[in-house]
């Protein structure tokens, strides 16, 4: 899922450097173009960044400060012909507001273990309106991109935390007039069960306004014995959401909402079960302001998230990792500087967590990040 309690669990749909939906907070450079010989022209994207962080009220066993690599990724794509290929490799970790940083590992813990493979798929590009792809793909859910340099904040929101991440399957993407969208059949939360249907459609009303709806649903029950990044709760969930993006001058704002639901599951008891339905609701407002033609901008978000306490499970897990019934709110503010291929950002954040397991936690954190994009 796009959960990142332990490590990287996010992937953008479109490119290593360009997100599926979010407008990049950092201006990505043009890809490196090379002659691929019999493969034709190819494009290469490279990105790397690292950060130092400090936070109070760290959970037992978590570090309250440190330095680490955030991303080190390279993508290679062929760009001509009806049959095209894309491969992305590297190490990745991510930050979610309210959780400690994960470690940058090859491919991330939810991908092929230590393979370094981040994504790999073949595409049939029939025309400018229709493309069909198959392989290890990004999933279409959510406004936020996998790589923080494409987002308005270094932190990701709780919306991204509960979404599916990279999956294996097949999708069809296309456009018609002011509409564009994706339909994808895959293994959801990396379950290796081809029974999760995801979709996204965007209506571009004007150059300054667009509306996006997305959703996902399981087509069959997935048990607790699968290998992946989810659990009984996630693997059998359905989620629906959407966002609106408005740009006026140097200011961009995007409100987003999302609802996820999982019905009762008894067939795997007593190993794991959901005695009652469970759900979570997440919402956020993302914004970014560019200071004219200067290299500076100011981004961030404010969010609220809650999950129901209605289910009692055996080894089925919960949505946020703090116990059923958790609710939280938080905010992150991110000043950004970019000069050509170099960028530097800081992030000041606060989160208030009312844990379903009992107790209230507040946390203040600060991050300083530097990176390079090619």
C-alpha positions as MATLAB code, in Angstrom:
seq = 'XXXXXXXXXXXXXXXXXXXXXXXXXXXXXXXXXXXXXXXXXXXXXXXXXXXXXXXXXXXXXXXXXXXXXXXXXXXXXXXXXXXXXXXXXXXXXXXXXXXXXXXXXXXXXXXXXXXXXXXXXXXXXXXXXXXXXXXXXXXXXXXXXXXXXXXXXXXXXXXXXXXXXXXXXXXXXXXXXXXXXXXXXXXXXXXXXXXXXXXXXXXXXXXXXXXXXXXXXXXXXXXXXXXXXXXXXXXXXXXXXXXXXXXXXXXXXXXXXXXXXXXXXXXXXXXXXXXXXXXXXXXXXXXXXXXXXXXXXXXXXXXXXXXXXXXXXXXXXXXXXXXXXXXXXXXXXXXXXXXXXXXXXXXXXXXXXXXXXXXXXXXXXXXXXXXXXX';
ca = [
       0.000    0.000    0.000;
       1.123    3.539    0.027;
       1.737    2.871    3.682;
       5.337    3.606    4.652;
       5.523    2.675    8.354;
       8.506    0.490    7.645;
       9.794    1.570    4.231;
       8.870    2.832    0.775;
       5.300    2.098   -0.198;
       4.550    4.606   -2.882;
       4.904    4.723   -6.637;
       3.779    7.334   -9.154;
       2.045    6.073  -12.299;
       3.655    8.094  -15.008;
       7.395    8.373  -14.508;
      10.232    8.165  -12.037;
      10.262   11.932  -11.880;
       6.750   12.945  -12.959;
       3.723   11.983  -10.823;
       0.478   10.527  -12.088;
      -1.647   13.457  -11.030;
       0.081   15.908   -8.757;
       1.536   19.039  -10.260;
       5.237   18.915   -9.493;
       6.397   21.293   -6.780;
       9.879   21.091   -8.290;
      10.387   21.686  -11.994;
      11.750   18.416  -13.435;
      14.521   18.829  -16.029;
      14.208   17.431  -19.518;
      15.115   13.729  -19.622;
      18.497   12.667  -20.979;
      17.981   11.587  -24.613;
      20.207    8.878  -26.095;
      20.385    6.793  -29.245;
      19.365    3.262  -28.263;
      20.489    1.672  -31.531;
      17.991   -1.051  -32.516;
      15.728    0.079  -29.666;
      15.460    3.559  -31.146;
      15.605    6.753  -29.050;
      15.580    6.251  -25.281;
      15.087    8.619  -22.358;
      16.811    8.454  -18.992;
      15.604   10.084  -15.753;
      17.774   10.244  -12.644;
      16.941   11.542   -9.194;
      18.576   11.370   -5.764;
      18.047   13.102   -2.441;
      18.775   12.755    1.261;
      17.748   14.467    4.465;
      18.401   15.063    8.115;
      15.519   15.049   10.590;
      14.621   15.667   14.218;
      11.368   14.949   16.061;
      10.072   14.910   19.598;
       7.959   12.186   21.254;
       9.576    9.445   19.192;
       8.073    6.014   19.861;
      10.186    3.499   21.816;
      12.760    2.038   19.463;
      12.546    4.930   16.984;
      15.342    7.458   16.579;
      14.486   11.068   17.374;
      17.048   12.387   14.872;
      19.327   11.196   12.106;
      20.491   11.412    8.499;
      19.633    9.104    5.619;
      19.311    8.611    1.885;
      15.791    9.294    0.658;
      15.831    8.241   -3.005;
      18.346    7.090   -5.604;
      16.459    6.180   -8.760;
      17.120    5.784  -12.460;
      14.536    5.176  -15.172;
      15.050    4.137  -18.802;
      12.254    4.243  -21.391;
      12.007    3.697  -25.115;
       9.987    6.443  -26.774;
       9.047    5.389  -30.320;
       7.163    2.563  -31.995;
       3.997    0.760  -31.019;
       5.853   -1.464  -28.502;
       7.734    0.410  -25.776;
       9.482   -0.572  -22.568;
      10.088    1.128  -19.231;
      12.429   -0.017  -16.449;
      13.105    1.790  -13.159;
      15.607    0.661  -10.557;
      17.021    2.046   -7.352;
      16.477    2.525   -3.652;
      13.621    4.455   -2.099;
      12.230    5.452    1.278;
       9.415    7.769    2.176;
       8.015    9.884    4.970;
       4.437    9.931    6.217;
       3.343   12.502    8.754;
       3.198   10.822   12.155;
       5.639    7.975   11.404;
       9.423    7.632   11.632;
      11.520    7.602    8.440;
      12.020    4.263    6.723;
      15.332    3.078    5.335;
      16.198    3.341    1.662;
      16.425   -0.258    0.451;
      16.790   -1.638   -3.082;
      13.331   -1.639   -4.584;
      11.702   -0.954   -1.222;
      10.435   -3.633    1.121;
       7.155   -4.042   -0.746;
       8.795   -4.746   -4.089;
      10.828   -7.733   -5.202;
      13.155   -8.303   -2.212;
      16.566   -6.728   -2.799;
      16.142   -6.955   -6.555;
      16.418   -3.211   -7.016;
      13.532   -3.388   -9.501;
      11.242   -0.432   -8.918;
       9.049   -0.846  -11.982;
       9.185   -2.685  -15.265;
       6.529   -2.940  -17.945;
       5.823   -3.136  -21.668;
       3.381   -0.796  -23.387;
       1.440   -0.964  -26.637;
       1.014    2.647  -27.754;
      -1.700    2.492  -30.409;
      -2.049    6.263  -30.774;
      -2.070    9.433  -28.693;
      -5.397    8.391  -27.165;
      -4.857    4.743  -26.153;
      -2.039    2.838  -24.441;
      -2.107   -0.651  -22.892;
       0.647   -1.648  -20.435;
       1.498   -4.828  -18.526;
       4.065   -5.680  -15.865;
       5.097   -4.137  -12.578;
       3.137   -0.885  -12.563;
       2.309    2.106  -10.449;
      -1.279    2.381   -9.270;
      -3.560    5.268  -10.259;
      -4.875    6.270   -6.828;
      -4.261    9.606   -5.174;
      -3.072   13.123   -5.896;
       0.336   12.590   -4.274;
       3.274   11.120   -6.136;
       5.645    8.467   -4.875;
       8.679   10.750   -4.952;
       8.501   13.619   -2.499;
      10.185   15.978   -4.993;
       6.981   15.850   -7.057;
       4.824   16.879   -4.100;
       4.291   20.139   -2.258;
       5.737   18.642    0.950;
       8.504   16.231    1.869;
       5.916   14.421    3.975;
       3.092   12.365    2.500;
      -0.403   12.507    3.947;
      -2.504    9.766    5.529;
      -4.428    9.603    2.247;
      -1.340    8.196    0.551;
      -0.629    5.965    3.558;
      -3.694    3.774    2.997;
      -3.679    3.627   -0.811;
      -2.367    0.731   -2.891;
       1.165    1.202   -4.152;
       2.975   -0.624   -6.882;
       1.155   -3.640   -8.274;
       1.554   -6.243  -10.972;
      -1.065   -6.380  -13.688;
      -2.344   -4.711  -16.837;
      -3.872   -1.306  -17.532;
      -5.404    0.755  -20.295;
      -4.946    4.519  -20.304;
      -6.408    6.996  -22.725;
      -7.875   10.409  -23.411;
     -10.850   11.847  -25.224;
     -11.350   15.580  -25.464;
     -11.193   17.079  -21.974;
     -11.227   13.636  -20.307;
      -8.363   11.250  -19.587;
      -8.256    8.145  -17.445;
      -6.830    4.757  -16.479;
      -8.414    1.354  -15.811;
      -6.123   -1.222  -14.200;
      -6.522   -4.874  -13.132;
      -3.735   -5.894  -10.763;
      -2.819   -7.574   -7.487;
      -3.683   -4.568   -5.333;
      -1.513   -4.402   -2.244;
       1.106   -6.603   -3.932;
      -0.757   -9.817   -3.018;
       0.079  -11.798   -6.167;
      -3.661  -12.312   -6.653;
      -4.940  -10.697   -9.858;
      -8.259   -9.583   -8.371;
      -8.047   -5.827   -7.703;
      -9.661   -3.324  -10.066;
      -8.525    0.309  -10.002;
      -9.583    3.337  -12.047;
      -9.055    7.068  -12.376;
     -10.715    9.696  -14.572;
      -9.843   13.399  -14.871;
     -11.883   16.181  -16.440;
      -9.847   19.229  -17.446;
     -12.445   21.978  -17.268;
      -9.997   24.772  -18.137;
      -6.263   25.509  -18.024;
      -6.732   26.482  -14.358;
      -9.242   23.873  -13.134;
      -9.403   20.074  -13.219;
     -11.523   17.478  -11.395;
     -10.394   13.897  -10.722;
     -12.276   10.868   -9.393;
     -10.630    7.551   -8.547;
     -11.498    4.240   -6.969;
     -10.498    0.640   -6.378;
     -12.248   -2.561   -5.343;
     -11.368   -6.208   -4.785;
     -13.076   -8.719   -7.109;
     -12.545  -11.669   -4.794;
     -11.626  -12.433   -1.190;
      -7.881  -12.528   -0.495;
      -6.775  -14.531    2.517;
      -4.164  -13.781    5.186;
      -1.609  -16.239    3.765;
      -0.501  -14.096    0.809;
       2.841  -12.345    0.605;
       2.591   -8.602    0.112;
       2.404   -5.279    1.900;
      -1.204   -5.432    3.036;
      -3.238   -7.539    5.427;
      -6.750   -8.982    5.538;
      -8.158   -5.508    6.090;
      -6.381   -3.808    3.168;
      -6.402   -6.698    0.711;
     -10.215   -6.912    0.780;
     -10.982   -3.202    0.832;
     -12.623   -0.829   -1.610;
     -11.755    2.854   -1.735;
     -13.215    5.890   -3.461;
     -12.002    9.454   -3.607;
     -11.235   12.498   -5.661;
      -9.733   15.930   -5.772;
     -10.045   19.304   -7.461;
      -7.002   21.324   -8.536;
      -7.223   25.062   -9.104;
      -4.338   27.254  -10.265;
      -4.525   31.018  -10.105;
      -1.354   32.862  -11.020;
       1.463   31.545   -8.830;
      -0.906   29.782   -6.404;
      -2.187   26.192   -6.694;
      -4.601   24.511   -4.271;
      -5.949   20.958   -4.233;
      -8.540   19.655   -1.729;
      -8.809   15.833   -1.675;
     -11.076   13.333    0.111;
     -11.002    9.533    0.273;
     -13.120    6.781    1.852;
     -12.024    3.140    2.277;
     -14.297    0.275    3.355;
     -13.805   -3.404    4.232;
     -16.738   -5.721    4.927;
     -16.865   -8.542    7.505;
     -14.706  -11.603    6.747;
     -15.178  -14.825    8.759;
     -13.929  -17.562    6.434;
     -10.348  -17.467    7.778;
     -11.208  -17.529   11.499;
      -9.634  -18.099   13.953;
      -6.368  -17.340   12.111;
      -7.713  -13.969   11.006;
     -11.149  -12.437   10.677;
     -13.095   -9.200   10.572;
     -16.093   -9.646   12.840;
     -17.593   -6.396   11.603;
     -17.159   -3.857    8.837;
     -14.324   -1.341    9.066;
     -13.689    1.935    7.269;
     -11.472    4.976    7.207;
     -11.991    8.518    5.978;
      -9.107   10.803    5.048;
      -9.051   14.343    3.698;
      -6.453   17.026    3.066;
      -5.865   20.364    1.401;
      -2.579   20.712   -0.502;
      -1.258   24.093   -1.641;
       1.808   25.644   -3.214;
       2.847   29.235   -3.928;
       5.724   30.175   -6.252;
       7.422   33.502   -5.550;
       7.407   34.885   -9.068;
      10.397   33.859  -11.153;
      12.604   33.401   -8.119;
      13.926   29.935   -7.170;
      11.707   29.895   -4.060;
       8.279   28.448   -3.352;
       6.212   27.580   -0.284;
       4.094   24.433   -0.149;
       2.435   22.117    2.321;
      -0.837   20.553    3.444;
      -3.261   20.158    6.325;
      -5.033   16.824    6.868;
      -7.560   14.906    8.959;
      -7.970   11.128    9.155;
     -10.185    8.769   11.139;
     -11.000    5.056   11.176;
     -13.937    3.227   12.704;
     -13.561    1.037   15.810;
     -16.332   -1.262   14.548;
     -14.235   -4.360   13.841;
     -12.483   -6.714   16.166;
      -9.992   -8.915   14.381;
      -7.522  -11.699   14.827;
      -4.291  -10.797   13.029;
      -6.228   -8.744   10.478;
      -4.473   -5.467   11.249;
      -5.868   -1.943   11.203;
      -5.606    0.917    8.729;
      -3.231    3.385   10.393;
      -1.203    1.167   12.709;
      -2.361    2.904   15.903;
      -5.351    0.630   16.537;
      -8.987    0.665   15.332;
     -10.708    3.918   16.216;
      -7.696    6.162   15.672;
      -8.159    9.722   14.488;
      -5.512   12.341   13.768;
      -4.875   15.698   12.213;
      -1.657   17.346   11.153;
       0.020   19.929    8.985;
       3.318   20.334    7.149;
       4.869   23.526    5.749;
       7.651   23.244    3.169;
       9.835   26.131    1.920;
      11.628   25.065   -1.280;
      14.605   26.323   -3.287;
      15.568   25.042   -6.737;
      18.362   26.087   -9.068;
      18.460   24.122  -12.317;
      19.110   20.494  -11.297;
      19.721   21.174   -7.605;
      17.098   21.630   -4.907;
      16.901   22.076   -1.141;
      13.856   22.020    1.120;
      12.932   22.170    4.768;
       9.763   20.842    6.350;
       8.214   21.914    9.636;
       5.373   19.630   10.713;
       2.950   18.942   13.561;
       0.603   15.986   14.121;
      -1.956   15.194   16.842;
      -2.883   11.496   17.138;
      -5.757   10.116   19.231;
      -4.785    6.445   19.232;
      -7.298    3.659   19.045;
      -5.073    1.719   21.421;
      -5.483    4.543   23.938;
      -3.700    7.796   24.642;
      -2.959   10.964   22.726;
       0.358   11.731   21.056;
       1.535   15.018   19.584;
       4.710   15.320   17.560;
       6.696   18.222   16.156;
       9.289   17.424   13.496;
      11.749   19.244   11.244;
      13.491   18.043    8.070;
      16.248   19.490    5.881;
      16.564   17.882    2.434;
      18.944   18.303   -0.520;
      18.751   16.576   -3.892;
      19.536   16.544   -7.589;
      17.367   15.772  -10.630;
      18.461   14.896  -14.175;
];
